[in-house]
């Protein structure tokens, strides 16, 4: 006991250090989870140009064309194929 502390005080300090390390790990995990939750939602269709949309992006966070808009695009494509612009 060169530093003048008893074994019980040393053990108590070691326990406090372990608790602080565990709390730090938990805090880090919480911050990572919060970052994942804050991923942006898209109000407009991105046409595949957004870099923050990947395979793991939930469907609720991605805006796609509506049924009528998609039908309009398909009809325009058929008309363009039959009667191309000059």
C-alpha positions, 0 to 999 in steps of 0.5 A: 500500500504505497499510496496509502489507500486501503484495498476496499477503497481501491476496489470501490474506485475500480467499481466506479470506473467500470460503471462510468465505462459502461455508461459511456458505452450505453450513451454511445449506442444511444447516440448512434441509434438517434442518428439513425432515427434522424435520417431525412424523409423526402417530401418529393420524389428524388428520381434516384438521385439522393445519396441518403437512400439505400437498400436499408432505408424504410419505405415510409421515408421515401416518396415515390410517384402516385398511381395517377402520376405513374400512369400519366408517365406511362401514357406519355411514354407510349404516345412518344414511342408512337408519335416521336417529337421531331 
